[in-house]
Amino acid sequence: MPLKFTLRPGEKVIVNGAVIGRGEEPGSFYLFNKANFLRGREVMKDEQADTLVKKLYLIIQLIYLFPENAPENLVKFETILAENMRVNPDSLEKMTEVARLVHQGDYYRALKATAKLF
């Protein structure tokens, strides 16, 4: 079953590292095979990562969108995760869930879980 998503006018999506933009009219797209994708509104830029939780989101995003750099970014993920757990002990359960998702390779769900923390 394909994944259907709709882009608003002017909205962008990243699919397997390629940026695809929508024109003036809204439109629906279908992904018929497994692909890594994020809509423009889900993409975090470096300058937006101004908290530890947002830095965690950013590094998961990089792992997800650029699997060729995953080994080095997974090391960074572990460092940022440990710092988050130390500074935010009240979020320990949610951080543990994010870590579980990342270790299972379920990066999109890890991003969604992390976004709920900010």
Biopython code that builds the backbone (N, CA, C, O; Angstrom):
import numpy as np
from Bio.PDB.StructureBuilder import StructureBuilder

atoms = [
    (1, "MET", "N", (0.846, -1.179, 0.000)),
    (1, "MET", "CA", (0.000, 0.000, 0.000)),
    (1, "MET", "C", (0.885, 1.234, 0.000)),
    (1, "MET", "O", (1.722, 1.381, 0.891)),
    (2, "PRO", "N", (0.729, 2.117, -0.963)),
    (2, "PRO", "CA", (1.586, 3.293, -1.044)),
    (2, "PRO", "C", (1.274, 4.311, 0.052)),
    (2, "PRO", "O", (0.173, 4.362, 0.601)),
    (3, "LEU", "N", (2.282, 5.107, 0.341)),
    (3, "LEU", "CA", (2.116, 6.204, 1.292)),
    (3, "LEU", "C", (1.719, 7.442, 0.507)),
    (3, "LEU", "O", (2.424, 7.851, -0.415)),
    (4, "LYS", "N", (0.595, 8.036, 0.868)),
    (4, "LYS", "CA", (0.123, 9.252, 0.205)),
    (4, "LYS", "C", (0.387, 10.441, 1.114)),
    (4, "LYS", "O", (0.099, 10.389, 2.310)),
    (5, "PHE", "N", (0.931, 11.508, 0.555)),
    (5, "PHE", "CA", (1.088, 12.750, 1.306)),
    (5, "PHE", "C", (0.769, 13.913, 0.379)),
    (5, "PHE", "O", (0.942, 13.832, -0.837)),
    (6, "THR", "N", (0.305, 14.981, 0.978)),
    (6, "THR", "CA", (-0.087, 16.172, 0.225)),
    (6, "THR", "C", (0.807, 17.330, 0.624)),
    (6, "THR", "O", (1.108, 17.529, 1.801)),
    (7, "LEU", "N", (1.220, 18.079, -0.364)),
    (7, "LEU", "CA", (2.025, 19.277, -0.119)),
    (7, "LEU", "C", (1.180, 20.507, -0.416)),
    (7, "LEU", "O", (0.435, 20.556, -1.394)),
    (8, "ARG", "N", (1.314, 21.479, 0.440)),
    (8, "ARG", "CA", (0.649, 22.766, 0.235)),
    (8, "ARG", "C", (1.417, 23.552, -0.832)),
    (8, "ARG", "O", (2.562, 23.216, -1.138)),
    (9, "PRO", "N", (0.807, 24.584, -1.396)),
    (9, "PRO", "CA", (1.522, 25.404, -2.377)),
    (9, "PRO", "C", (2.827, 25.949, -1.796)),
    (9, "PRO", "O", (2.843, 26.511, -0.701)),
    (10, "GLY", "N", (3.902, 25.780, -2.529)),
    (10, "GLY", "CA", (5.211, 26.264, -2.112)),
    (10, "GLY", "C", (5.937, 25.374, -1.117)),
    (10, "GLY", "O", (7.097, 25.637, -0.801)),
    (11, "GLU", "N", (5.291, 24.331, -0.615)),
    (11, "GLU", "CA", (5.907, 23.450, 0.379)),
    (11, "GLU", "C", (6.911, 22.515, -0.294)),
    (11, "GLU", "O", (6.810, 22.219, -1.485)),
    (12, "LYS", "N", (7.879, 22.062, 0.496)),
    (12, "LYS", "CA", (8.923, 21.170, 0.005)),
    (12, "LYS", "C", (8.929, 19.892, 0.828)),
    (12, "LYS", "O", (8.427, 19.848, 1.951)),
    (13, "VAL", "N", (9.505, 18.867, 0.246)),
    (13, "VAL", "CA", (9.689, 17.588, 0.921)),
    (13, "VAL", "C", (11.062, 17.065, 0.523)),
    (13, "VAL", "O", (11.524, 17.297, -0.595)),
    (14, "ILE", "N", (11.702, 16.366, 1.432)),
    (14, "ILE", "CA", (12.968, 15.710, 1.139)),
    (14, "ILE", "C", (12.677, 14.221, 1.040)),
    (14, "ILE", "O", (12.157, 13.621, 1.980)),
    (15, "VAL", "N", (13.011, 13.627, -0.096)),
    (15, "VAL", "CA", (12.829, 12.193, -0.311)),
    (15, "VAL", "C", (14.184, 11.607, -0.671)),
    (15, "VAL", "O", (14.765, 11.933, -1.706)),
    (16, "ASN", "N", (14.676, 10.737, 0.199)),
    (16, "ASN", "CA", (15.987, 10.103, -0.001)),
    (16, "ASN", "C", (17.075, 11.131, -0.337)),
    (16, "ASN", "O", (17.918, 10.898, -1.202)),
    (17, "GLY", "N", (17.041, 12.253, 0.350)),
    (17, "GLY", "CA", (18.061, 13.278, 0.197)),
    (17, "GLY", "C", (17.782, 14.298, -0.894)),
    (17, "GLY", "O", (18.471, 15.316, -0.966)),
    (18, "ALA", "N", (16.783, 14.054, -1.752)),
    (18, "ALA", "CA", (16.448, 14.995, -2.823)),
    (18, "ALA", "C", (15.330, 15.919, -2.359)),
    (18, "ALA", "O", (14.330, 15.459, -1.810)),
    (19, "VAL", "N", (15.496, 17.215, -2.577)),
    (19, "VAL", "CA", (14.468, 18.185, -2.220)),
    (19, "VAL", "C", (13.508, 18.327, -3.399)),
    (19, "VAL", "O", (13.923, 18.593, -4.527)),
    (20, "ILE", "N", (12.215, 18.144, -3.115)),
    (20, "ILE", "CA", (11.171, 18.259, -4.126)),
    (20, "ILE", "C", (10.241, 19.379, -3.685)),
    (20, "ILE", "O", (9.793, 19.398, -2.539)),
    (21, "GLY", "N", (9.950, 20.302, -4.577)),
    (21, "GLY", "CA", (9.099, 21.441, -4.248)),
    (21, "GLY", "C", (7.770, 21.378, -4.973)),
    (21, "GLY", "O", (7.659, 20.811, -6.060)),
    (22, "ARG", "N", (6.790, 21.957, -4.366)),
    (22, "ARG", "CA", (5.446, 22.038, -4.940)),
    (22, "ARG", "C", (5.268, 23.427, -5.516)),
    (22, "ARG", "O", (5.774, 24.398, -4.952)),
    (23, "GLY", "N", (4.565, 23.542, -6.619)),
    (23, "GLY", "CA", (4.304, 24.831, -7.261)),
    (23, "GLY", "C", (3.207, 25.606, -6.554)),
    (23, "GLY", "O", (3.084, 25.538, -5.331)),
    (24, "GLU", "N", (2.412, 26.337, -7.314)),
    (24, "GLU", "CA", (1.373, 27.192, -6.759)),
    (24, "GLU", "C", (0.133, 26.424, -6.318)),
    (24, "GLU", "O", (-0.628, 26.919, -5.486)),
    (25, "GLU", "N", (-0.087, 25.247, -6.845)),
    (25, "GLU", "CA", (-1.263, 24.454, -6.537)),
    (25, "GLU", "C", (-0.908, 23.332, -5.555)),
    (25, "GLU", "O", (0.182, 22.765, -5.635)),
    (26, "PRO", "N", (-1.817, 23.009, -4.632)),
    (26, "PRO", "CA", (-1.560, 21.868, -3.757)),
    (26, "PRO", "C", (-1.567, 20.577, -4.577)),
    (26, "PRO", "O", (-2.188, 20.521, -5.638)),
    (27, "GLY", "N", (-0.895, 19.563, -4.100)),
    (27, "GLY", "CA", (-0.860, 18.310, -4.839)),
    (27, "GLY", "C", (-0.569, 17.130, -3.940)),
    (27, "GLY", "O", (0.067, 17.261, -2.894)),
    (28, "SER", "N", (-1.043, 15.983, -4.367)),
    (28, "SER", "CA", (-0.805, 14.744, -3.639)),
    (28, "SER", "C", (0.271, 13.935, -4.349)),
    (28, "SER", "O", (0.383, 13.952, -5.575)),
    (29, "PHE", "N", (1.052, 13.232, -3.551)),
    (29, "PHE", "CA", (2.113, 12.379, -4.068)),
    (29, "PHE", "C", (1.982, 11.013, -3.414)),
    (29, "PHE", "O", (1.423, 10.878, -2.326)),
    (30, "TYR", "N", (2.502, 10.012, -4.092)),
    (30, "TYR", "CA", (2.484, 8.652, -3.561)),
    (30, "TYR", "C", (3.902, 8.112, -3.584)),
    (30, "TYR", "O", (4.623, 8.265, -4.570)),
    (31, "LEU", "N", (4.292, 7.483, -2.494)),
    (31, "LEU", "CA", (5.557, 6.761, -2.450)),
    (31, "LEU", "C", (5.205, 5.279, -2.500)),
    (31, "LEU", "O", (4.537, 4.761, -1.605)),
    (32, "PHE", "N", (5.655, 4.604, -3.548)),
    (32, "PHE", "CA", (5.300, 3.211, -3.757)),
    (32, "PHE", "C", (6.345, 2.239, -3.205)),
    (32, "PHE", "O", (6.111, 1.031, -3.172)),
    (33, "ASN", "N", (7.466, 2.749, -2.782)),
    (33, "ASN", "CA", (8.477, 1.896, -2.157)),
    (33, "ASN", "C", (9.016, 2.592, -0.916)),
    (33, "ASN", "O", (8.672, 3.742, -0.644)),
    (34, "LYS", "N", (9.852, 1.904, -0.174)),
    (34, "LYS", "CA", (10.414, 2.454, 1.061)),
    (34, "LYS", "C", (11.324, 3.628, 0.722)),
    (34, "LYS", "O", (12.200, 3.522, -0.137)),
    (35, "ALA", "N", (11.109, 4.737, 1.400)),
    (35, "ALA", "CA", (11.915, 5.939, 1.180)),
    (35, "ALA", "C", (11.979, 6.736, 2.469)),
    (35, "ALA", "O", (11.042, 6.722, 3.267)),
    (36, "ASN", "N", (13.076, 7.422, 2.665)),
    (36, "ASN", "CA", (13.219, 8.338, 3.793)),
    (36, "ASN", "C", (12.730, 9.702, 3.328)),
    (36, "ASN", "O", (13.229, 10.250, 2.344)),
    (37, "PHE", "N", (11.746, 10.248, 4.046)),
    (37, "PHE", "CA", (11.216, 11.543, 3.634)),
    (37, "PHE", "C", (10.828, 12.378, 4.850)),
    (37, "PHE", "O", (10.468, 11.856, 5.905)),
    (38, "LEU", "N", (10.915, 13.675, 4.668)),
    (38, "LEU", "CA", (10.443, 14.661, 5.650)),
    (38, "LEU", "C", (9.831, 15.818, 4.886)),
    (38, "LEU", "O", (10.403, 16.294, 3.905)),
    (39, "ARG", "N", (8.678, 16.270, 5.331)),
    (39, "ARG", "CA", (8.094, 17.474, 4.757)),
    (39, "ARG", "C", (8.882, 18.683, 5.273)),
    (39, "ARG", "O", (9.511, 18.628, 6.330)),
    (40, "GLY", "N", (8.836, 19.751, 4.520)),
    (40, "GLY", "CA", (9.589, 20.955, 4.878)),
    (40, "GLY", "C", (9.330, 21.433, 6.289)),
    (40, "GLY", "O", (10.254, 21.877, 6.970)),
    (41, "ARG", "N", (8.093, 21.351, 6.739)),
    (41, "ARG", "CA", (7.761, 21.819, 8.091)),
    (41, "ARG", "C", (8.344, 20.921, 9.176)),
    (41, "ARG", "O", (8.386, 21.314, 10.342)),
    (42, "GLU", "N", (8.798, 19.714, 8.812)),
    (42, "GLU", "CA", (9.403, 18.799, 9.782)),
    (42, "GLU", "C", (10.927, 18.915, 9.817)),
    (42, "GLU", "O", (11.571, 18.373, 10.715)),
    (43, "VAL", "N", (11.495, 19.613, 8.853)),
    (43, "VAL", "CA", (12.949, 19.739, 8.740)),
    (43, "VAL", "C", (13.444, 20.831, 9.676)),
    (43, "VAL", "O", (12.921, 21.946, 9.685)),
    (44, "MET", "N", (14.455, 20.494, 10.460)),
    (44, "MET", "CA", (15.073, 21.477, 11.351)),
    (44, "MET", "C", (16.422, 21.888, 10.769)),
    (44, "MET", "O", (17.214, 21.045, 10.346)),
    (45, "LYS", "N", (16.668, 23.183, 10.754)),
    (45, "LYS", "CA", (17.943, 23.717, 10.289)),
    (45, "LYS", "C", (18.885, 23.844, 11.485)),
    (45, "LYS", "O", (18.442, 23.925, 12.630)),
    (46, "ASP", "N", (20.179, 23.860, 11.206)),
    (46, "ASP", "CA", (21.198, 23.952, 12.264)),
    (46, "ASP", "C", (20.921, 25.092, 13.236)),
    (46, "ASP", "O", (21.001, 24.906, 14.450)),
    (47, "GLU", "N", (20.599, 26.263, 12.713)),
    (47, "GLU", "CA", (20.415, 27.442, 13.571)),
    (47, "GLU", "C", (19.168, 27.348, 14.451)),
    (47, "GLU", "O", (19.038, 28.097, 15.419)),
    (48, "GLN", "N", (18.260, 26.442, 14.127)),
    (48, "GLN", "CA", (17.060, 26.256, 14.947)),
    (48, "GLN", "C", (17.310, 25.341, 16.147)),
    (48, "GLN", "O", (16.514, 25.319, 17.086)),
    (49, "ALA", "N", (18.391, 24.602, 16.119)),
    (49, "ALA", "CA", (18.699, 23.654, 17.194)),
    (49, "ALA", "C", (19.339, 24.400, 18.364)),
    (49, "ALA", "O", (20.542, 24.287, 18.603)),
    (50, "ASP", "N", (18.514, 25.165, 19.092)),
    (50, "ASP", "CA", (19.019, 26.018, 20.168)),
    (50, "ASP", "C", (18.813, 25.432, 21.564)),
    (50, "ASP", "O", (19.093, 26.103, 22.558)),
    (51, "THR", "N", (18.329, 24.196, 21.656)),
    (51, "THR", "CA", (18.217, 23.499, 22.941)),
    (51, "THR", "C", (18.772, 22.088, 22.761)),
    (51, "THR", "O", (18.961, 21.625, 21.636)),
    (52, "LEU", "N", (19.030, 21.417, 23.869)),
    (52, "LEU", "CA", (19.540, 20.046, 23.783)),
    (52, "LEU", "C", (18.555, 19.110, 23.092)),
    (52, "LEU", "O", (18.964, 18.252, 22.310)),
    (53, "VAL", "N", (17.271, 19.264, 23.370)),
    (53, "VAL", "CA", (16.269, 18.399, 22.747)),
    (53, "VAL", "C", (16.217, 18.650, 21.242)),
    (53, "VAL", "O", (16.076, 17.709, 20.461)),
    (54, "LYS", "N", (16.330, 19.900, 20.838)),
    (54, "LYS", "CA", (16.325, 20.209, 19.408)),
    (54, "LYS", "C", (17.601, 19.699, 18.740)),
    (54, "LYS", "O", (17.572, 19.294, 17.578)),
    (55, "LYS", "N", (18.721, 19.717, 19.467)),
    (55, "LYS", "CA", (19.956, 19.145, 18.922)),
    (55, "LYS", "C", (19.800, 17.642, 18.737)),
    (55, "LYS", "O", (20.327, 17.073, 17.781)),
    (56, "LEU", "N", (19.086, 17.006, 19.640)),
    (56, "LEU", "CA", (18.803, 15.578, 19.517)),
    (56, "LEU", "C", (17.970, 15.331, 18.257)),
    (56, "LEU", "O", (18.268, 14.422, 17.482)),
    (57, "TYR", "N", (16.944, 16.127, 18.058)),
    (57, "TYR", "CA", (16.102, 16.017, 16.858)),
    (57, "TYR", "C", (16.952, 16.176, 15.597)),
    (57, "TYR", "O", (16.834, 15.396, 14.652)),
    (58, "LEU", "N", (17.810, 17.197, 15.600)),
    (58, "LEU", "CA", (18.639, 17.484, 14.432)),
    (58, "LEU", "C", (19.552, 16.306, 14.092)),
    (58, "LEU", "O", (19.691, 15.955, 12.920)),
    (59, "ILE", "N", (20.166, 15.700, 15.085)),
    (59, "ILE", "CA", (21.087, 14.606, 14.795)),
    (59, "ILE", "C", (20.327, 13.367, 14.312)),
    (59, "ILE", "O", (20.825, 12.634, 13.458)),
    (60, "ILE", "N", (19.129, 13.129, 14.848)),
    (60, "ILE", "CA", (18.311, 12.013, 14.347)),
    (60, "ILE", "C", (17.908, 12.289, 12.903)),
    (60, "ILE", "O", (17.909, 11.385, 12.067)),
    (61, "GLN", "N", (17.568, 13.529, 12.617)),
    (61, "GLN", "CA", (17.225, 13.929, 11.247)),
    (61, "GLN", "C", (18.378, 13.636, 10.298)),
    (61, "GLN", "O", (18.160, 13.116, 9.203)),
    (62, "LEU", "N", (19.596, 13.961, 10.702)),
    (62, "LEU", "CA", (20.763, 13.717, 9.853)),
    (62, "LEU", "C", (20.994, 12.224, 9.637)),
    (62, "LEU", "O", (21.339, 11.798, 8.535)),
    (63, "ILE", "N", (20.803, 11.432, 10.688)),
    (63, "ILE", "CA", (20.942, 9.975, 10.562)),
    (63, "ILE", "C", (19.910, 9.447, 9.561)),
    (63, "ILE", "O", (20.222, 8.612, 8.712)),
    (64, "TYR", "N", (18.705, 9.937, 9.672)),
    (64, "TYR", "CA", (17.589, 9.494, 8.837)),
    (64, "TYR", "C", (17.779, 9.869, 7.364)),
    (64, "TYR", "O", (17.609, 9.032, 6.478)),
    (65, "LEU", "N", (18.125, 11.112, 7.115)),
    (65, "LEU", "CA", (18.200, 11.597, 5.737)),
    (65, "LEU", "C", (19.503, 11.263, 5.032)),
    (65, "LEU", "O", (19.539, 11.182, 3.804)),
    (66, "PHE", "N", (20.569, 11.069, 5.788)),
    (66, "PHE", "CA", (21.883, 10.816, 5.190)),
    (66, "PHE", "C", (22.507, 9.563, 5.798)),
    (66, "PHE", "O", (23.458, 9.655, 6.574)),
    (67, "PRO", "N", (21.971, 8.388, 5.447)),
    (67, "PRO", "CA", (22.442, 7.137, 6.045)),
    (67, "PRO", "C", (23.925, 6.853, 5.801)),
    (67, "PRO", "O", (24.536, 6.085, 6.544)),
    (68, "GLU", "N", (24.500, 7.458, 4.782)),
    (68, "GLU", "CA", (25.925, 7.253, 4.518)),
    (68, "GLU", "C", (26.803, 7.824, 5.640)),
    (68, "GLU", "O", (27.949, 7.406, 5.807)),
    (69, "ASN", "N", (26.266, 8.776, 6.403)),
    (69, "ASN", "CA", (27.005, 9.372, 7.528)),
    (69, "ASN", "C", (26.504, 8.865, 8.878)),
    (69, "ASN", "O", (26.885, 9.393, 9.923)),
    (70, "ALA", "N", (25.656, 7.849, 8.857)),
    (70, "ALA", "CA", (25.025, 7.367, 10.090)),
    (70, "ALA", "C", (26.017, 6.933, 11.165)),
    (70, "ALA", "O", (25.808, 7.281, 12.327)),
    (71, "PRO", "N", (27.089, 6.191, 10.850)),
    (71, "PRO", "CA", (27.979, 5.751, 11.931)),
    (71, "PRO", "C", (28.533, 6.902, 12.776)),
    (71, "PRO", "O", (28.539, 6.816, 14.004)),
    (72, "GLU", "N", (28.993, 7.962, 12.141)),
    (72, "GLU", "CA", (29.536, 9.087, 12.907)),
    (72, "GLU", "C", (28.427, 9.863, 13.613)),
    (72, "GLU", "O", (28.628, 10.364, 14.720)),
    (73, "ASN", "N", (27.259, 9.967, 12.981)),
    (73, "ASN", "CA", (26.150, 10.687, 13.610)),
    (73, "ASN", "C", (25.523, 9.893, 14.755)),
    (73, "ASN", "O", (24.972, 10.488, 15.681)),
    (74, "LEU", "N", (25.597, 8.567, 14.710)),
    (74, "LEU", "CA", (25.102, 7.758, 15.827)),
    (74, "LEU", "C", (25.959, 7.974, 17.080)),
    (74, "LEU", "O", (25.448, 7.946, 18.199)),
    (75, "VAL", "N", (27.247, 8.187, 16.888)),
    (75, "VAL", "CA", (28.129, 8.505, 18.024)),
    (75, "VAL", "C", (27.713, 9.849, 18.621)),
    (75, "VAL", "O", (27.623, 9.984, 19.841)),
    (76, "LYS", "N", (27.463, 10.831, 17.779)),
    (76, "LYS", "CA", (27.001, 12.146, 18.242)),
    (76, "LYS", "C", (25.643, 12.022, 18.936)),
    (76, "LYS", "O", (25.393, 12.671, 19.952)),
    (77, "PHE", "N", (24.771, 11.181, 18.377)),
    (77, "PHE", "CA", (23.459, 10.949, 18.981)),
    (77, "PHE", "C", (23.606, 10.465, 20.417)),
    (77, "PHE", "O", (22.944, 10.984, 21.316)),
    (78, "GLU", "N", (24.461, 9.485, 20.640)),
    (78, "GLU", "CA", (24.647, 8.924, 21.985)),
    (78, "GLU", "C", (25.137, 9.993, 22.966)),
    (78, "GLU", "O", (24.706, 10.028, 24.119)),
    (79, "THR", "N", (26.026, 10.851, 22.511)),
    (79, "THR", "CA", (26.545, 11.929, 23.360)),
    (79, "THR", "C", (25.443, 12.921, 23.716)),
    (79, "THR", "O", (25.289, 13.292, 24.880)),
    (80, "ILE", "N", (24.680, 13.349, 22.717)),
    (80, "ILE", "CA", (23.608, 14.317, 22.951)),
    (80, "ILE", "C", (22.498, 13.697, 23.796)),
    (80, "ILE", "O", (21.929, 14.364, 24.660)),
    (81, "LEU", "N", (22.188, 12.423, 23.551)),
    (81, "LEU", "CA", (21.172, 11.721, 24.336)),
    (81, "LEU", "C", (21.579, 11.659, 25.809)),
    (81, "LEU", "O", (20.769, 11.952, 26.690)),
    (82, "ALA", "N", (22.822, 11.280, 26.077)),
    (82, "ALA", "CA", (23.310, 11.190, 27.461)),
    (82, "ALA", "C", (23.233, 12.552, 28.154)),
    (82, "ALA", "O", (22.848, 12.633, 29.320)),
    (83, "GLU", "N", (23.591, 13.600, 27.452)),
    (83, "GLU", "CA", (23.518, 14.952, 28.023)),
    (83, "GLU", "C", (22.065, 15.338, 28.309)),
    (83, "GLU", "O", (21.768, 15.919, 29.353)),
    (84, "ASN", "N", (21.159, 15.011, 27.376)),
    (84, "ASN", "CA", (19.734, 15.279, 27.587)),
    (84, "ASN", "C", (19.216, 14.554, 28.818)),
    (84, "ASN", "O", (18.483, 15.130, 29.621)),
    (85, "MET", "N", (19.593, 13.300, 28.966)),
    (85, "MET", "CA", (19.128, 12.501, 30.111)),
    (85, "MET", "C", (19.670, 13.058, 31.428)),
    (85, "MET", "O", (18.986, 13.033, 32.452)),
    (86, "ARG", "N", (20.905, 13.562, 31.388)),
    (86, "ARG", "CA", (21.506, 14.130, 32.590)),
    (86, "ARG", "C", (20.825, 15.442, 32.980)),
    (86, "ARG", "O", (20.536, 15.670, 34.154)),
    (87, "VAL", "N", (20.569, 16.302, 31.993)),
    (87, "VAL", "CA", (20.011, 17.627, 32.241)),
    (87, "VAL", "C", (18.491, 17.581, 32.463)),
    (87, "VAL", "O", (17.949, 18.395, 33.211)),
    (88, "ASN", "N", (17.818, 16.645, 31.823)),
    (88, "ASN", "CA", (16.356, 16.555, 31.899)),
    (88, "ASN", "C", (15.918, 15.197, 32.452)),
    (88, "ASN", "O", (15.321, 14.406, 31.721)),
    (89, "PRO", "N", (16.200, 14.912, 33.720)),
    (89, "PRO", "CA", (15.858, 13.594, 34.260)),
    (89, "PRO", "C", (14.356, 13.309, 34.275)),
    (89, "PRO", "O", (13.953, 12.146, 34.317)),
    (90, "ASP", "N", (13.536, 14.337, 34.243)),
    (90, "ASP", "CA", (12.092, 14.138, 34.208)),
    (90, "ASP", "C", (11.612, 13.570, 32.866)),
    (90, "ASP", "O", (10.500, 13.048, 32.777)),
    (91, "SER", "N", (12.437, 13.670, 31.838)),
    (91, "SER", "CA", (12.097, 13.137, 30.513)),
    (91, "SER", "C", (12.786, 11.806, 30.231)),
    (91, "SER", "O", (12.847, 11.370, 29.081)),
    (92, "LEU", "N", (13.298, 11.169, 31.260)),
    (92, "LEU", "CA", (14.078, 9.943, 31.098)),
    (92, "LEU", "C", (13.301, 8.858, 30.355)),
    (92, "LEU", "O", (13.849, 8.214, 29.461)),
    (93, "GLU", "N", (12.051, 8.650, 30.705)),
    (93, "GLU", "CA", (11.248, 7.608, 30.062)),
    (93, "GLU", "C", (11.055, 7.888, 28.569)),
    (93, "GLU", "O", (11.155, 6.984, 27.740)),
    (94, "LYS", "N", (10.780, 9.144, 28.244)),
    (94, "LYS", "CA", (10.577, 9.515, 26.841)),
    (94, "LYS", "C", (11.886, 9.451, 26.055)),
    (94, "LYS", "O", (11.896, 9.057, 24.888)),
    (95, "MET", "N", (12.982, 9.836, 26.692)),
    (95, "MET", "CA", (14.294, 9.753, 26.039)),
    (95, "MET", "C", (14.679, 8.296, 25.787)),
    (95, "MET", "O", (15.272, 7.975, 24.757)),
    (96, "THR", "N", (14.341, 7.425, 26.722)),
    (96, "THR", "CA", (14.616, 6.003, 26.560)),
    (96, "THR", "C", (13.849, 5.454, 25.360)),
    (96, "THR", "O", (14.369, 4.628, 24.610)),
    (97, "GLU", "N", (12.616, 5.913, 25.184)),
    (97, "GLU", "CA", (11.815, 5.502, 24.031)),
    (97, "GLU", "C", (12.445, 6.005, 22.731)),
    (97, "GLU", "O", (12.494, 5.268, 21.746)),
    (98, "VAL", "N", (12.924, 7.240, 22.715)),
    (98, "VAL", "CA", (13.603, 7.782, 21.537)),
    (98, "VAL", "C", (14.830, 6.935, 21.218)),
    (98, "VAL", "O", (15.059, 6.583, 20.061)),
    (99, "ALA", "N", (15.615, 6.608, 22.238)),
    (99, "ALA", "CA", (16.811, 5.788, 22.035)),
    (99, "ALA", "C", (16.442, 4.421, 21.466)),
    (99, "ALA", "O", (17.118, 3.917, 20.569)),
    (100, "ARG", "N", (15.370, 3.823, 21.986)),
    (100, "ARG", "CA", (14.930, 2.515, 21.498)),
    (100, "ARG", "C", (14.567, 2.595, 20.012)),
    (100, "ARG", "O", (14.956, 1.731, 19.225)),
    (101, "LEU", "N", (13.834, 3.619, 19.641)),
    (101, "LEU", "CA", (13.437, 3.791, 18.242)),
    (101, "LEU", "C", (14.653, 3.980, 17.337)),
    (101, "LEU", "O", (14.723, 3.397, 16.255)),
    (102, "VAL", "N", (15.603, 4.790, 17.779)),
    (102, "VAL", "CA", (16.819, 5.009, 16.983)),
    (102, "VAL", "C", (17.597, 3.709, 16.837)),
    (102, "VAL", "O", (18.048, 3.380, 15.740)),
    (103, "HIS", "N", (17.759, 2.974, 17.915)),
    (103, "HIS", "CA", (18.521, 1.719, 17.860)),
    (103, "HIS", "C", (17.827, 0.668, 16.995)),
    (103, "HIS", "O", (18.481, -0.236, 16.475)),
    (104, "GLN", "N", (16.513, 0.781, 16.839)),
    (104, "GLN", "CA", (15.769, -0.124, 15.956)),
    (104, "GLN", "C", (15.769, 0.365, 14.508)),
    (104, "GLN", "O", (15.279, -0.327, 13.616)),
    (105, "GLY", "N", (16.317, 1.555, 14.279)),
    (105, "GLY", "CA", (16.342, 2.116, 12.932)),
    (105, "GLY", "C", (15.034, 2.769, 12.517)),
    (105, "GLY", "O", (14.823, 3.042, 11.335)),
    (106, "ASP", "N", (14.160, 3.021, 13.473)),
    (106, "ASP", "CA", (12.865, 3.654, 13.199)),
    (106, "ASP", "C", (13.012, 5.163, 13.420)),
    (106, "ASP", "O", (12.455, 5.728, 14.362)),
    (107, "TYR", "N", (13.767, 5.788, 12.537)),
    (107, "TYR", "CA", (14.154, 7.183, 12.718)),
    (107, "TYR", "C", (12.986, 8.156, 12.596)),
    (107, "TYR", "O", (12.935, 9.156, 13.312)),
    (108, "TYR", "N", (12.054, 7.872, 11.700)),
    (108, "TYR", "CA", (10.922, 8.788, 11.541)),
    (108, "TYR", "C", (10.110, 8.853, 12.838)),
    (108, "TYR", "O", (9.754, 9.941, 13.290)),
    (109, "ARG", "N", (9.821, 7.713, 13.427)),
    (109, "ARG", "CA", (9.078, 7.713, 14.701)),
    (109, "ARG", "C", (9.916, 8.332, 15.823)),
    (109, "ARG", "O", (9.369, 8.971, 16.722)),
    (110, "ALA", "N", (11.227, 8.149, 15.777)),
    (110, "ALA", "CA", (12.098, 8.777, 16.769)),
    (110, "ALA", "C", (12.023, 10.296, 16.654)),
    (110, "ALA", "O", (12.018, 10.999, 17.664)),
    (111, "LEU", "N", (11.966, 10.799, 15.425)),
    (111, "LEU", "CA", (11.821, 12.245, 15.227)),
    (111, "LEU", "C", (10.502, 12.737, 15.803)),
    (111, "LEU", "O", (10.464, 13.761, 16.485)),
    (112, "LYS", "N", (9.420, 12.013, 15.531)),
    (112, "LYS", "CA", (8.105, 12.403, 16.047)),
    (112, "LYS", "C", (8.101, 12.405, 17.575)),
    (112, "LYS", "O", (7.557, 13.323, 18.190)),
    (113, "ALA", "N", (8.702, 11.389, 18.190)),
    (113, "ALA", "CA", (8.748, 11.309, 19.655)),
    (113, "ALA", "C", (9.588, 12.440, 20.243)),
    (113, "ALA", "O", (9.248, 12.998, 21.286)),
    (114, "THR", "N", (10.682, 12.772, 19.570)),
    (114, "THR", "CA", (11.545, 13.857, 20.045)),
    (114, "THR", "C", (10.845, 15.202, 19.910)),
    (114, "THR", "O", (10.959, 16.051, 20.795)),
    (115, "ALA", "N", (10.127, 15.404, 18.818)),
    (115, "ALA", "CA", (9.435, 16.678, 18.592)),
    (115, "ALA", "C", (8.409, 16.948, 19.692)),
    (115, "ALA", "O", (8.126, 18.107, 19.997)),
    (116, "LYS", "N", (7.858, 15.913, 20.282)),
    (116, "LYS", "CA", (6.879, 16.094, 21.372)),
    (116, "LYS", "C", (7.535, 16.630, 22.633)),
    (116, "LYS", "O", (6.842, 17.082, 23.545)),
    (117, "LEU", "N", (8.864, 16.586, 22.700)),
    (117, "LEU", "CA", (9.581, 17.056, 23.888)),
    (117, "LEU", "C", (9.890, 18.548, 23.858)),
    (117, "LEU", "O", (10.324, 19.114, 24.861)),
    (118, "PHE", "N", (9.665, 19.192, 22.700)),
    (118, "PHE", "CA", (9.881, 20.657, 22.646)),
    (118, "PHE", "C", (8.685, 21.396, 22.149)),
    (118, "PHE", "O", (8.715, 22.623, 22.050)),
]
sb = StructureBuilder()
sb.init_structure("model")
sb.init_model(0)
sb.init_chain("A")
sb.init_seg("    ")
for serial, (resi, resn, name, xyz) in enumerate(atoms, 1):
    if name == "N":
        sb.init_residue(resn, " ", resi, " ")
    sb.init_atom(name, np.array(xyz, "f"), 0.0, 1.0, " ", f" {name:<3s}", serial, name[0])
structure = sb.get_structure()
